[in-house]
């Protein structure tokens, strides 16, 4: 009989320890559902110049070296942005840049034509799918694969002179398969590094294309950050009459939003 009160006392002591712990556990926030989709969108500006070789209408390709200040001087419109969706270790992404440039050149003596108006439109649209090989609270490494659509068009219009008014166009649209990797590292609670490296073409569209980007970001909140870095991209494409073998490179600045 002496053991029954002792047993009751021990049971009561155990319950007194377990109940506060259970109440504390009930106050803890639930573990986030990793199956939810997470989205990132960014609007960015790329201060890229261009150099390489461009050939139109079957003529011998000419060397070009256009600085970013030259681009700005002749820029009519530009739009650049990217978006990314993630679920667990899987991701889908899209990146798009579009530019419209124009210039007017007076011809010597103005006999054949008084001037020639030239316009260039360029679209680069990239779609990616990826998987995180490494994913922790500090760093994430994705392998990616996808395709990039290029569309480059050059329009020329001669005005005045002996030929009156005539126009010509030359350009091309093609698709490059690509593979690569993306890396993000959180250095500090509000500072992170981000980069990507991609290569493609492989003779399917262009002979070769590559795209490198790297920089650092600062998070003002969990949902808003700014990013600054540098991007360099190359493509070597040619068909019977059109040659586009160029490198574009320059600083990148972006506003990044997560939701």
C-alpha positions in Angstrom: 0.0 0.0 0.0 2.9 2.4 0.6 3.8 2.3 -3.1 0.4 3.6 -4.3 0.8 7.1 -2.9 4.4 7.2 -4.2 3.3 6.1 -7.7 0.6 8.8 -7.7 3.2 11.4 -6.7 5.6 10.4 -9.5 2.7 10.5 -12.0 1.7 13.9 -10.9 5.3 15.2 -11.1 5.7 13.9 -14.7 2.4 15.5 -15.7 3.5 18.8 -14.2 6.6 18.7 -16.4 4.9 17.5 -19.6 1.9 19.9 -19.6 3.9 23.2 -19.8 6.1 21.7 -22.5 3.0 20.7 -24.5 1.5 24.1 -24.0 4.8 25.7 -25.3 4.8 23.5 -28.3 1.3 24.5 -29.1 2.5 28.2 -29.2 5.2 27.5 -31.8 4.5 28.6 -35.4 3.6 25.7 -37.8 6.4 24.5 -40.1 6.0 26.2 -43.5 4.6 24.0 -46.2 7.4 23.5 -48.6 5.0 22.4 -51.3 3.8 26.0 -51.8 4.9 27.9 -55.0 7.2 30.8 -54.4 7.5 33.6 -57.0 10.2 36.1 -57.9 9.9 38.9 -60.4 12.5 41.5 -61.4 12.6 44.6 -63.6 16.1 45.4 -64.7 18.3 47.6 -66.8 21.3 46.3 -68.6 23.8 49.0 -69.7 25.3 46.9 -72.4 27.5 47.9 -75.3 28.0 45.7 -78.4 31.0 44.7 -80.4 31.7 42.0 -83.0 30.7 41.5 -86.6 27.3 42.0 -88.3 26.6 41.3 -92.0 23.3 42.1 -93.9 22.1 41.3 -97.4 24.9 38.9 -98.0 27.6 41.6 -97.9 30.9 41.0 -96.1 30.4 41.3 -92.3 31.6 44.6 -90.9 33.2 45.2 -87.5 31.0 47.0 -85.1 31.9 48.6 -81.7 28.9 50.4 -80.1 29.3 51.8 -76.6 26.4 52.0 -74.2 26.3 55.8 -74.6 25.8 55.3 -78.4 23.0 52.9 -77.6 21.3 55.4 -75.3 21.6 58.1 -77.9 19.7 56.1 -80.5 17.3 54.2 -78.1 13.6 54.4 -78.8 12.4 51.8 -76.4 13.6 49.0 -74.1 12.0 46.5 -71.8 13.8 44.0 -69.6 12.6 41.6 -66.9 12.7 38.1 -65.5 10.4 35.9 -63.5 10.9 32.7 -61.5 8.6 30.2 -59.9 9.8 27.6 -57.3 8.2 24.6 -55.7 10.5 22.6 -53.5 13.7 21.9 -55.4 12.1 22.6 -58.8 12.0 25.9 -60.6 10.7 27.5 -63.8 12.0 30.8 -65.1 11.8 33.2 -68.0 14.0 36.1 -69.0 13.2 38.7 -71.7 15.0 41.7 -73.2 13.7 43.9 -76.0 15.3 47.0 -77.6 14.4 49.3 -80.5 17.1 51.5 -81.9 17.0 54.0 -84.8 19.3 56.5 -86.5 19.2 58.7 -89.5 22.3 59.2 -91.7 22.8 61.8 -94.4 24.3 60.5 -97.6 27.3 62.2 -99.3 26.2 64.9 -101.8 22.6 63.7 -101.4 22.3 62.7 -105.1 21.3 59.1 -105.0 19.4 59.6 -101.7 19.3 62.5 -99.3 19.3 60.3 -96.2 18.9 56.8 -94.9 16.8 55.9 -91.9 17.9 52.8 -90.1 16.1 50.9 -87.3 17.1 47.8 -85.3 14.8 45.7 -83.2 16.2 42.9 -81.0 14.3 40.4 -78.9 15.8 37.7 -76.6 13.4 35.4 -74.8 14.6 32.6 -72.5 12.7 29.8 -70.9 14.3 27.6 -68.2 13.5 24.6 -66.0 15.8 23.6 -63.2 16.5 21.5 -60.2 18.4 22.4 -57.0 21.3 20.1 -56.5 22.1 21.9 -53.2 19.6 23.9 -51.2 20.1 25.1 -47.7 19.3 28.3 -45.7 22.6 29.7 -46.8 23.1 28.6 -50.4 21.3 27.1 -53.4 22.8 25.7 -56.6 20.5 24.9 -59.5 21.2 23.1 -62.7 19.1 24.5 -65.6 18.1 23.6 -69.1 15.9 25.4 -71.7 15.9 27.4 -74.8 16.4 31.0 -76.0 14.5 32.6 -78.8 16.4 35.3 -80.7 14.8 37.7 -83.2 16.9 40.4 -84.8 15.7 42.7 -87.6 17.3 45.6 -89.4 15.2 48.0 -91.5 16.6 50.6 -93.9 14.7 53.3 -95.7 16.3 55.7 -98.3 14.6 59.0 -98.8 14.9 61.7 -101.5 17.5 61.9 -104.3 17.4 59.9 -107.5 15.9 56.7 -106.0 13.0 58.5 -104.3 11.9 56.3 -101.4 12.9 52.7 -101.0 13.1 50.3 -98.1 15.0 47.1 -97.3 14.9 44.7 -94.4 17.2 41.8 -93.3 17.4 39.8 -90.1 16.7 36.4 -88.6 14.8 34.5 -85.9 16.2 31.4 -84.4 16.1 29.2 -81.2 19.1 28.0 -79.2 19.0 25.1 -76.7 21.0 25.9 -73.6 22.2 24.4 -70.3 23.8 26.0 -67.3 23.7 26.6 -63.6 22.5 29.3 -61.2 23.9 30.0 -57.7 22.7 32.1 -54.8 24.6 32.6 -51.5 23.4 34.5 -48.5 26.4 36.3 -47.0 24.6 38.3 -44.3 21.0 38.5 -43.2 20.3 41.2 -45.8 23.1 40.7 -48.3 23.3 38.0 -51.0 25.3 37.0 -54.0 23.7 35.7 -57.2 25.1 34.5 -60.5 24.4 32.3 -63.5 26.4 30.7 -66.3 24.8 29.3 -69.4 26.0 27.9 -72.7 24.0 26.8 -75.8 23.5 26.9 -79.5 25.5 23.8 -80.4 24.8 24.4 -84.1 21.1 24.0 -83.7 20.4 27.7 -84.0 23.6 29.6 -83.5 27.0 28.0 -83.6 27.6 29.0 -80.0 26.1 31.2 -77.4 27.0 31.9 -73.8 25.6 34.1 -71.0 27.4 35.0 -67.7 26.0 37.2 -64.9 27.1 37.9 -61.3 26.5 40.5 -58.6 25.2 41.3 -55.2 21.9 42.2 -53.7 20.5 43.9 -50.6 17.1 43.0 -49.1 15.2 45.9 -47.6 12.4 43.5 -46.6 11.7 39.8 -47.0 9.9 40.7 -50.3 11.9 43.6 -51.8 15.5 43.9 -52.7 17.9 45.7 -55.1 20.6 44.0 -57.2 23.7 45.3 -59.0 26.1 43.3 -61.1 27.6 42.7 -64.5 26.4 40.6 -67.4 28.3 39.5 -70.5 26.6 37.5 -73.4 27.8 36.3 -76.7 26.1 34.7 -79.8 27.6 33.6 -83.1 24.8 33.1 -85.7 24.9 33.1 -89.5 22.7 32.1 -92.5 23.1 32.8 -96.2 22.7 36.6 -96.0 22.7 37.5 -92.3 25.6 37.4 -89.8 25.3 38.2 -86.1 28.5 37.4 -84.2 28.5 39.8 -81.3 29.3 40.2 -77.6 27.1 42.4 -75.3 28.4 43.3 -71.9 27.8 45.9 -69.2 26.4 46.6 -65.7 23.0 45.3 -64.5 20.7 47.0 -62.0 17.5 45.4 -60.9 14.5 45.8 -58.5 13.5 42.4 -57.2 10.2 41.4 -55.7 9.2 38.1 -54.0 5.7 36.8 -53.1 
